[in-house]
Amino acid sequence: MIFRTQLILLFLGIYTLTAHAANTHGVTRLGYAIQMGAFADVKNAERFTTRLQAKGIEAFYFRKDNGLYAVRFGDFSTKKKAQYTAKKLVAERLINNYFIAPPHDIVFTQPKAPGWQKLQPDEIRSPSHPLQPVVPKEMAEKPITKQPRNTTDMGTIAARTAERFVGIPYRWGGNNVVDGMDCSGFVRAVYNLCGLSIPRTSRDQFKSGDSVAKDDLQDGDLVFFGSSVDNINHVGIYVGGGKFVHAPRQGEEIRVAAINESYFEKRFVGARRYF
Protein backbone atom coordinates (compact mmCIF):
# COMPACT_ATOMS: atom_id res chain seq x y z
CA MET A 1 0.00 0.00 0.00
CA ILE A 2 2.74 2.45 0.97
CA PHE A 3 4.78 1.53 -2.09
CA ARG A 4 1.76 2.10 -4.35
CA THR A 5 1.13 5.53 -2.88
CA GLN A 6 4.79 6.47 -3.30
CA LEU A 7 4.65 5.30 -6.93
CA ILE A 8 1.60 7.44 -7.58
CA LEU A 9 3.30 10.48 -6.06
CA LEU A 10 6.34 9.80 -8.23
CA PHE A 11 4.17 9.83 -11.34
CA LEU A 12 2.47 13.05 -10.23
CA GLY A 13 5.83 14.70 -9.61
CA ILE A 14 7.39 13.55 -12.87
CA TYR A 15 4.45 14.61 -15.01
CA THR A 16 4.14 17.96 -13.27
CA LEU A 17 7.84 18.73 -13.66
CA THR A 18 8.09 17.57 -17.27
CA ALA A 19 4.85 18.96 -18.68
CA HIS A 20 5.90 21.52 -21.28
CA ALA A 21 9.35 21.72 -19.67
CA ALA A 22 10.71 23.81 -22.53
CA ASN A 23 9.81 26.96 -20.59
CA THR A 24 12.62 27.22 -18.03
CA HIS A 25 11.11 30.17 -16.17
CA GLY A 26 8.33 28.16 -14.53
CA VAL A 27 5.43 29.56 -16.59
CA THR A 28 3.85 26.84 -18.71
CA ARG A 29 0.56 25.93 -20.28
CA LEU A 30 -1.32 23.57 -18.02
CA GLY A 31 -1.87 20.00 -19.18
CA TYR A 32 -4.63 17.60 -18.16
CA ALA A 33 -5.80 17.74 -14.54
CA ILE A 34 -7.85 15.49 -12.28
CA GLN A 35 -11.02 16.97 -10.79
CA MET A 36 -13.47 15.37 -8.41
CA GLY A 37 -16.10 16.11 -5.83
CA ALA A 38 -19.37 18.02 -5.65
CA PHE A 39 -19.24 19.28 -2.08
CA ALA A 40 -22.11 21.41 -0.78
CA ASP A 41 -20.14 22.33 2.36
CA VAL A 42 -16.80 24.07 1.87
CA LYS A 43 -15.45 22.34 5.00
CA ASN A 44 -15.78 18.97 3.26
CA ALA A 45 -13.81 20.31 0.30
CA GLU A 46 -11.18 21.61 2.74
CA ARG A 47 -10.89 18.26 4.48
CA PHE A 48 -10.53 16.36 1.23
CA THR A 49 -7.93 18.83 -0.07
CA THR A 50 -5.99 18.52 3.19
CA ARG A 51 -6.10 14.74 2.88
CA LEU A 52 -4.53 14.92 -0.59
CA GLN A 53 -1.96 17.47 0.56
CA ALA A 54 -0.97 15.17 3.42
CA LYS A 55 -0.06 12.63 0.75
CA GLY A 56 2.15 15.21 -0.98
CA ILE A 57 -0.37 16.00 -3.73
CA GLU A 58 -0.73 19.70 -4.53
CA ALA A 59 -4.50 20.17 -4.64
CA PHE A 60 -6.90 23.10 -4.35
CA TYR A 61 -10.66 23.57 -4.20
CA PHE A 62 -12.93 26.10 -5.87
CA ARG A 63 -16.61 27.01 -5.97
CA LYS A 64 -18.50 26.38 -9.20
CA ASP A 65 -21.38 28.45 -10.54
CA ASN A 66 -23.92 26.06 -9.03
CA GLY A 67 -22.54 26.68 -5.54
CA LEU A 68 -20.87 23.29 -5.17
CA TYR A 69 -17.15 22.90 -4.49
CA ALA A 70 -14.78 20.79 -6.56
CA VAL A 71 -11.18 19.75 -5.94
CA ARG A 72 -8.53 19.75 -8.68
CA PHE A 73 -4.91 18.63 -8.90
CA GLY A 74 -2.22 17.43 -11.31
CA ASP A 75 -0.62 18.59 -14.55
CA PHE A 76 -0.30 15.77 -17.10
CA SER A 77 0.98 15.89 -20.66
CA THR A 78 -1.63 13.40 -21.93
CA LYS A 79 -5.14 12.33 -20.96
CA LYS A 80 -3.96 8.73 -20.72
CA LYS A 81 -1.40 9.63 -18.04
CA ALA A 82 -4.00 11.55 -16.05
CA GLN A 83 -6.42 8.61 -16.24
CA TYR A 84 -3.70 6.19 -15.20
CA THR A 85 -2.90 8.18 -12.06
CA ALA A 86 -6.60 8.75 -11.27
CA LYS A 87 -7.28 5.00 -11.45
CA LYS A 88 -4.35 4.35 -9.14
CA LEU A 89 -5.74 6.86 -6.63
CA VAL A 90 -9.16 5.19 -6.85
CA ALA A 91 -7.51 1.85 -6.12
CA GLU A 92 -5.84 3.44 -3.09
CA ARG A 93 -9.26 4.80 -2.02
CA LEU A 94 -7.97 8.35 -2.00
CA ILE A 95 -10.61 9.45 -4.52
CA ASN A 96 -13.76 7.96 -6.04
CA ASN A 97 -15.52 9.47 -9.04
CA TYR A 98 -13.38 11.87 -11.04
CA PHE A 99 -13.29 14.04 -14.15
CA ILE A 100 -10.27 14.61 -16.40
CA ALA A 101 -10.09 18.35 -17.09
CA PRO A 102 -8.69 19.04 -20.60
CA PRO A 103 -5.68 21.32 -21.12
CA HIS A 104 -5.85 24.97 -22.20
CA ASP A 105 -9.51 25.15 -21.13
CA ILE A 106 -10.81 27.67 -18.65
CA VAL A 107 -13.46 27.11 -16.01
CA PHE A 108 -15.03 30.57 -15.91
CA THR A 109 -15.47 32.96 -18.82
CA GLN A 110 -18.15 35.30 -17.51
CA PRO A 111 -18.40 37.54 -14.42
CA LYS A 112 -20.32 36.00 -11.54
CA ALA A 113 -23.93 37.21 -11.52
CA PRO A 114 -25.87 37.83 -8.30
CA GLY A 115 -27.00 34.53 -6.78
CA TRP A 116 -25.96 31.10 -8.00
CA GLN A 117 -26.20 30.42 -11.70
CA LYS A 118 -27.36 27.11 -13.11
CA LEU A 119 -24.56 24.75 -14.02
CA GLN A 120 -24.28 24.70 -17.79
CA PRO A 121 -23.07 21.67 -19.81
CA ASP A 122 -20.31 23.81 -21.29
CA GLU A 123 -19.08 25.14 -17.95
CA ILE A 124 -15.51 24.53 -19.07
CA ARG A 125 -14.94 26.44 -22.28
CA SER A 126 -12.01 26.91 -24.58
CA PRO A 127 -10.44 30.39 -24.79
CA SER A 128 -11.00 32.28 -28.03
CA HIS A 129 -7.25 32.58 -28.55
CA PRO A 130 -4.42 30.14 -27.69
CA LEU A 131 -2.66 30.93 -24.42
CA GLN A 132 0.72 32.54 -24.89
CA PRO A 133 2.81 32.44 -21.69
CA VAL A 134 5.51 35.06 -21.63
CA VAL A 135 9.10 34.85 -20.50
CA PRO A 136 10.76 37.55 -18.40
CA LYS A 137 12.31 40.51 -20.19
CA GLU A 138 13.90 43.73 -19.08
CA MET A 139 11.40 46.46 -18.47
CA ALA A 140 11.64 49.40 -20.87
CA GLU A 141 12.57 52.80 -19.46
CA LYS A 142 9.05 53.99 -20.18
CA PRO A 143 6.43 51.21 -20.31
CA ILE A 144 3.99 51.26 -23.18
CA THR A 145 0.44 51.71 -21.98
CA LYS A 146 -1.86 49.07 -23.43
CA GLN A 147 -5.51 49.47 -24.32
CA PRO A 148 -8.03 48.22 -21.74
CA ARG A 149 -8.66 44.51 -22.04
CA ASN A 150 -11.95 43.13 -23.33
CA THR A 151 -14.03 40.46 -21.62
CA THR A 152 -12.48 37.61 -23.63
CA ASP A 153 -8.90 38.53 -22.72
CA MET A 154 -7.21 35.94 -20.52
CA GLY A 155 -6.10 38.60 -18.02
CA THR A 156 -9.70 39.74 -17.63
CA ILE A 157 -10.85 36.15 -17.22
CA ALA A 158 -8.19 35.60 -14.53
CA ALA A 159 -9.43 38.69 -12.66
CA ARG A 160 -13.07 37.59 -12.87
CA THR A 161 -12.08 34.11 -11.71
CA ALA A 162 -10.25 35.58 -8.71
CA GLU A 163 -13.33 37.59 -7.75
CA ARG A 164 -15.35 34.36 -7.59
CA PHE A 165 -13.17 33.22 -4.69
CA VAL A 166 -14.00 36.24 -2.53
CA GLY A 167 -15.60 35.11 0.71
CA ILE A 168 -14.21 31.57 0.56
CA PRO A 169 -12.01 30.56 3.53
CA TYR A 170 -8.37 30.18 2.50
CA ARG A 171 -6.75 26.92 3.59
CA TRP A 172 -4.43 25.97 0.75
CA GLY A 173 -0.68 25.78 0.57
CA GLY A 174 1.53 26.69 3.48
CA ASN A 175 3.73 23.97 4.90
CA ASN A 176 1.33 21.26 3.70
CA VAL A 177 2.85 21.42 0.23
CA VAL A 178 5.71 23.86 -0.26
CA ASP A 179 7.40 26.03 2.34
CA GLY A 180 6.52 29.66 1.77
CA MET A 181 3.60 28.94 -0.56
CA ASP A 182 1.02 30.77 1.59
CA CYS A 183 -1.08 33.29 -0.39
CA SER A 184 0.68 32.34 -3.62
CA GLY A 185 -1.31 29.09 -3.50
CA PHE A 186 -4.44 31.13 -4.16
CA VAL A 187 -3.09 32.96 -7.22
CA ARG A 188 -1.61 29.71 -8.50
CA ALA A 189 -5.05 28.08 -8.22
CA VAL A 190 -6.70 30.93 -10.14
CA TYR A 191 -4.14 30.75 -12.93
CA ASN A 192 -4.54 26.97 -12.97
CA LEU A 193 -8.26 27.41 -13.68
CA CYS A 194 -7.26 29.70 -16.55
CA GLY A 195 -5.03 27.02 -18.08
CA LEU A 196 -1.67 28.35 -16.97
CA SER A 197 0.82 26.94 -14.48
CA ILE A 198 2.98 29.45 -12.60
CA PRO A 199 5.64 28.93 -9.88
CA ARG A 200 4.52 27.92 -6.39
CA THR A 201 5.97 30.66 -4.21
CA SER A 202 5.50 34.42 -4.41
CA ARG A 203 9.27 34.87 -4.68
CA ASP A 204 9.49 32.63 -7.75
CA GLN A 205 6.33 34.12 -9.24
CA PHE A 206 7.93 37.54 -9.03
CA LYS A 207 10.89 36.26 -11.06
CA SER A 208 8.59 35.15 -13.90
CA GLY A 209 6.47 37.07 -16.38
CA ASP A 210 6.84 40.64 -17.63
CA SER A 211 7.49 43.58 -15.32
CA VAL A 212 4.55 46.01 -15.14
CA ALA A 213 4.57 49.58 -13.85
CA LYS A 214 2.04 50.36 -11.14
CA ASP A 215 0.24 52.89 -13.32
CA ASP A 216 -0.01 50.34 -16.14
CA LEU A 217 -1.69 47.56 -14.17
CA GLN A 218 -4.35 45.56 -15.98
CA ASP A 219 -6.80 42.86 -14.94
CA GLY A 220 -5.10 39.58 -14.11
CA ASP A 221 -1.66 41.03 -13.28
CA LEU A 222 -0.05 39.82 -10.07
CA VAL A 223 0.88 42.46 -7.50
CA PHE A 224 3.63 41.75 -4.97
CA PHE A 225 4.34 43.12 -1.51
CA GLY A 226 7.18 42.93 0.97
CA SER A 227 10.02 44.89 2.51
CA SER A 228 12.06 44.68 -0.73
CA VAL A 229 12.31 42.77 -4.00
CA ASP A 230 14.51 40.29 -2.16
CA ASN A 231 11.98 39.84 0.64
CA ILE A 232 8.56 39.36 -0.96
CA ASN A 233 5.97 37.88 1.38
CA HIS A 234 2.57 38.56 -0.20
CA VAL A 235 0.87 38.47 -3.61
CA GLY A 236 -2.57 39.18 -5.02
CA ILE A 237 -4.40 39.41 -8.35
CA TYR A 238 -5.24 42.86 -9.71
CA VAL A 239 -8.93 43.16 -10.69
CA GLY A 240 -9.11 46.78 -11.86
CA GLY A 241 -10.15 50.03 -10.24
CA GLY A 242 -7.07 50.11 -8.03
CA LYS A 243 -8.12 46.90 -6.26
CA PHE A 244 -6.77 43.37 -5.97
CA VAL A 245 -8.00 40.05 -4.60
CA HIS A 246 -5.82 38.22 -2.10
CA ALA A 247 -5.75 35.61 0.66
CA PRO A 248 -4.74 37.52 3.83
CA ARG A 249 -3.59 34.46 5.81
CA GLN A 250 -4.45 30.84 6.47
CA GLY A 251 -8.02 30.38 7.69
CA GLU A 252 -9.28 33.84 6.69
CA GLU A 253 -11.63 34.55 3.83
CA ILE A 254 -10.31 35.70 0.49
CA ARG A 255 -11.04 39.39 0.11
CA VAL A 256 -10.67 42.52 -2.01
CA ALA A 257 -8.28 45.30 -0.97
CA ALA A 258 -7.16 48.64 -2.39
CA ILE A 259 -3.60 48.68 -3.69
CA ASN A 260 -3.17 52.27 -2.47
CA GLU A 261 -4.33 51.41 1.04
CA SER A 262 -1.64 52.66 3.41
CA TYR A 263 -0.45 49.21 4.50
CA PHE A 264 -0.11 47.85 0.95
CA GLU A 265 1.12 51.08 -0.64
CA LYS A 266 4.15 51.09 1.67
CA ARG A 267 4.95 47.46 0.88
CA PHE A 268 4.29 47.36 -2.87
CA VAL A 269 7.42 46.10 -4.64
CA GLY A 270 6.21 45.43 -8.20
CA ALA A 271 3.86 43.61 -10.55
CA ARG A 272 4.11 40.89 -13.18
CA ARG A 273 2.05 39.96 -16.25
CA TYR A 274 1.79 36.41 -17.58
CA PHE A 275 -0.80 36.61 -20.38
C-alpha positions as CSV (number, residue, x, y, z in Angstrom):
1,M,0.0,0.0,0.0
2,I,2.7,2.4,1.0
3,F,4.8,1.5,-2.1
4,R,1.8,2.1,-4.3
5,T,1.1,5.5,-2.9
6,Q,4.8,6.5,-3.3
7,L,4.7,5.3,-6.9
8,I,1.6,7.4,-7.6
9,L,3.3,10.5,-6.1
10,L,6.3,9.8,-8.2
11,F,4.2,9.8,-11.3
12,L,2.5,13.1,-10.2
13,G,5.8,14.7,-9.6
14,I,7.4,13.5,-12.9
15,Y,4.4,14.6,-15.0
16,T,4.1,18.0,-13.3
17,L,7.8,18.7,-13.7
18,T,8.1,17.6,-17.3
19,A,4.8,19.0,-18.7
20,H,5.9,21.5,-21.3
21,A,9.3,21.7,-19.7
22,A,10.7,23.8,-22.5
23,N,9.8,27.0,-20.6
24,T,12.6,27.2,-18.0
25,H,11.1,30.2,-16.2
26,G,8.3,28.2,-14.5
27,V,5.4,29.6,-16.6
28,T,3.8,26.8,-18.7
29,R,0.6,25.9,-20.3
30,L,-1.3,23.6,-18.0
31,G,-1.9,20.0,-19.2
32,Y,-4.6,17.6,-18.2
33,A,-5.8,17.7,-14.5
34,I,-7.8,15.5,-12.3
35,Q,-11.0,17.0,-10.8
36,M,-13.5,15.4,-8.4
37,G,-16.1,16.1,-5.8
38,A,-19.4,18.0,-5.7
39,F,-19.2,19.3,-2.1
40,A,-22.1,21.4,-0.8
41,D,-20.1,22.3,2.4
42,V,-16.8,24.1,1.9
43,K,-15.5,22.3,5.0
44,N,-15.8,19.0,3.3
45,A,-13.8,20.3,0.3
46,E,-11.2,21.6,2.7
47,R,-10.9,18.3,4.5
48,F,-10.5,16.4,1.2
49,T,-7.9,18.8,-0.1
50,T,-6.0,18.5,3.2
51,R,-6.1,14.7,2.9
52,L,-4.5,14.9,-0.6
53,Q,-2.0,17.5,0.6
54,A,-1.0,15.2,3.4
55,K,-0.1,12.6,0.8
56,G,2.1,15.2,-1.0
57,I,-0.4,16.0,-3.7
58,E,-0.7,19.7,-4.5
59,A,-4.5,20.2,-4.6
60,F,-6.9,23.1,-4.3
61,Y,-10.7,23.6,-4.2
62,F,-12.9,26.1,-5.9
63,R,-16.6,27.0,-6.0
64,K,-18.5,26.4,-9.2
65,D,-21.4,28.4,-10.5
66,N,-23.9,26.1,-9.0
67,G,-22.5,26.7,-5.5
68,L,-20.9,23.3,-5.2
69,Y,-17.1,22.9,-4.5
70,A,-14.8,20.8,-6.6
71,V,-11.2,19.8,-5.9
72,R,-8.5,19.7,-8.7
73,F,-4.9,18.6,-8.9
74,G,-2.2,17.4,-11.3
75,D,-0.6,18.6,-14.6
76,F,-0.3,15.8,-17.1
77,S,1.0,15.9,-20.7
78,T,-1.6,13.4,-21.9
79,K,-5.1,12.3,-21.0
80,K,-4.0,8.7,-20.7
81,K,-1.4,9.6,-18.0
82,A,-4.0,11.6,-16.0
83,Q,-6.4,8.6,-16.2
84,Y,-3.7,6.2,-15.2
85,T,-2.9,8.2,-12.1
86,A,-6.6,8.7,-11.3
87,K,-7.3,5.0,-11.4
88,K,-4.3,4.4,-9.1
89,L,-5.7,6.9,-6.6
90,V,-9.2,5.2,-6.8
91,A,-7.5,1.8,-6.1
92,E,-5.8,3.4,-3.1
93,R,-9.3,4.8,-2.0
94,L,-8.0,8.4,-2.0
95,I,-10.6,9.5,-4.5
96,N,-13.8,8.0,-6.0
97,N,-15.5,9.5,-9.0
98,Y,-13.4,11.9,-11.0
99,F,-13.3,14.0,-14.2
100,I,-10.3,14.6,-16.4
101,A,-10.1,18.3,-17.1
102,P,-8.7,19.0,-20.6
103,P,-5.7,21.3,-21.1
104,H,-5.9,25.0,-22.2
105,D,-9.5,25.2,-21.1
106,I,-10.8,27.7,-18.7
107,V,-13.5,27.1,-16.0
108,F,-15.0,30.6,-15.9
109,T,-15.5,33.0,-18.8
110,Q,-18.2,35.3,-17.5
111,P,-18.4,37.5,-14.4
112,K,-20.3,36.0,-11.5
113,A,-23.9,37.2,-11.5
114,P,-25.9,37.8,-8.3
115,G,-27.0,34.5,-6.8
116,W,-26.0,31.1,-8.0
117,Q,-26.2,30.4,-11.7
118,K,-27.4,27.1,-13.1
119,L,-24.6,24.7,-14.0
120,Q,-24.3,24.7,-17.8
121,P,-23.1,21.7,-19.8
122,D,-20.3,23.8,-21.3
123,E,-19.1,25.1,-17.9
124,I,-15.5,24.5,-19.1
125,R,-14.9,26.4,-22.3
126,S,-12.0,26.9,-24.6
127,P,-10.4,30.4,-24.8
128,S,-11.0,32.3,-28.0
129,H,-7.3,32.6,-28.5
130,P,-4.4,30.1,-27.7
131,L,-2.7,30.9,-24.4
132,Q,0.7,32.5,-24.9
133,P,2.8,32.4,-21.7
134,V,5.5,35.1,-21.6
135,V,9.1,34.9,-20.5
136,P,10.8,37.6,-18.4
137,K,12.3,40.5,-20.2
138,E,13.9,43.7,-19.1
139,M,11.4,46.5,-18.5
140,A,11.6,49.4,-20.9
141,E,12.6,52.8,-19.5
142,K,9.0,54.0,-20.2
143,P,6.4,51.2,-20.3
144,I,4.0,51.3,-23.2
145,T,0.4,51.7,-22.0
146,K,-1.9,49.1,-23.4
147,Q,-5.5,49.5,-24.3
148,P,-8.0,48.2,-21.7
149,R,-8.7,44.5,-22.0
150,N,-11.9,43.1,-23.3
151,T,-14.0,40.5,-21.6
152,T,-12.5,37.6,-23.6
153,D,-8.9,38.5,-22.7
154,M,-7.2,35.9,-20.5
155,G,-6.1,38.6,-18.0
156,T,-9.7,39.7,-17.6
157,I,-10.8,36.2,-17.2
158,A,-8.2,35.6,-14.5
159,A,-9.4,38.7,-12.7
160,R,-13.1,37.6,-12.9
161,T,-12.1,34.1,-11.7
162,A,-10.3,35.6,-8.7
163,E,-13.3,37.6,-7.8
164,R,-15.3,34.4,-7.6
165,F,-13.2,33.2,-4.7
166,V,-14.0,36.2,-2.5
167,G,-15.6,35.1,0.7
168,I,-14.2,31.6,0.6
169,P,-12.0,30.6,3.5
170,Y,-8.4,30.2,2.5
171,R,-6.8,26.9,3.6
172,W,-4.4,26.0,0.8
173,G,-0.7,25.8,0.6
174,G,1.5,26.7,3.5
175,N,3.7,24.0,4.9
176,N,1.3,21.3,3.7
177,V,2.9,21.4,0.2
178,V,5.7,23.9,-0.3
179,D,7.4,26.0,2.3
180,G,6.5,29.7,1.8
181,M,3.6,28.9,-0.6
182,D,1.0,30.8,1.6
183,C,-1.1,33.3,-0.4
184,S,0.7,32.3,-3.6
185,G,-1.3,29.1,-3.5
186,F,-4.4,31.1,-4.2
187,V,-3.1,33.0,-7.2
188,R,-1.6,29.7,-8.5
189,A,-5.1,28.1,-8.2
190,V,-6.7,30.9,-10.1
191,Y,-4.1,30.8,-12.9
192,N,-4.5,27.0,-13.0
193,L,-8.3,27.4,-13.7
194,C,-7.3,29.7,-16.6
195,G,-5.0,27.0,-18.1
196,L,-1.7,28.4,-17.0
197,S,0.8,26.9,-14.5
198,I,3.0,29.4,-12.6
199,P,5.6,28.9,-9.9
200,R,4.5,27.9,-6.4
201,T,6.0,30.7,-4.2
202,S,5.5,34.4,-4.4
203,R,9.3,34.9,-4.7
204,D,9.5,32.6,-7.7
205,Q,6.3,34.1,-9.2
206,F,7.9,37.5,-9.0
207,K,10.9,36.3,-11.1
208,S,8.6,35.2,-13.9
209,G,6.5,37.1,-16.4
210,D,6.8,40.6,-17.6
211,S,7.5,43.6,-15.3
212,V,4.6,46.0,-15.1
213,A,4.6,49.6,-13.8
214,K,2.0,50.4,-11.1
215,D,0.2,52.9,-13.3
216,D,0.0,50.3,-16.1
217,L,-1.7,47.6,-14.2
218,Q,-4.4,45.6,-16.0
219,D,-6.8,42.9,-14.9
220,G,-5.1,39.6,-14.1
221,D,-1.7,41.0,-13.3
222,L,-0.1,39.8,-10.1
223,V,0.9,42.5,-7.5
224,F,3.6,41.8,-5.0
225,F,4.3,43.1,-1.5
226,G,7.2,42.9,1.0
227,S,10.0,44.9,2.5
228,S,12.1,44.7,-0.7
229,V,12.3,42.8,-4.0
230,D,14.5,40.3,-2.2
231,N,12.0,39.8,0.6
232,I,8.6,39.4,-1.0
233,N,6.0,37.9,1.4
234,H,2.6,38.6,-0.2
235,V,0.9,38.5,-3.6
236,G,-2.6,39.2,-5.0
237,I,-4.4,39.4,-8.3
238,Y,-5.2,42.9,-9.7
239,V,-8.9,43.2,-10.7
240,G,-9.1,46.8,-11.9
241,G,-10.2,50.0,-10.2
242,G,-7.1,50.1,-8.0
243,K,-8.1,46.9,-6.3
244,F,-6.8,43.4,-6.0
245,V,-8.0,40.0,-4.6
246,H,-5.8,38.2,-2.1
247,A,-5.7,35.6,0.7
248,P,-4.7,37.5,3.8
249,R,-3.6,34.5,5.8
250,Q,-4.5,30.8,6.5
251,G,-8.0,30.4,7.7
252,E,-9.3,33.8,6.7
253,E,-11.6,34.6,3.8
254,I,-10.3,35.7,0.5
255,R,-11.0,39.4,0.1
256,V,-10.7,42.5,-2.0
257,A,-8.3,45.3,-1.0
258,A,-7.2,48.6,-2.4
259,I,-3.6,48.7,-3.7
260,N,-3.2,52.3,-2.5
261,E,-4.3,51.4,1.0
262,S,-1.6,52.7,3.4
263,Y,-0.4,49.2,4.5
264,F,-0.1,47.9,1.0
265,E,1.1,51.1,-0.6
266,K,4.2,51.1,1.7
267,R,5.0,47.5,0.9
268,F,4.3,47.4,-2.9
269,V,7.4,46.1,-4.6
270,G,6.2,45.4,-8.2
271,A,3.9,43.6,-10.6
272,R,4.1,40.9,-13.2
273,R,2.0,40.0,-16.2
274,Y,1.8,36.4,-17.6
275,F,-0.8,36.6,-20.4
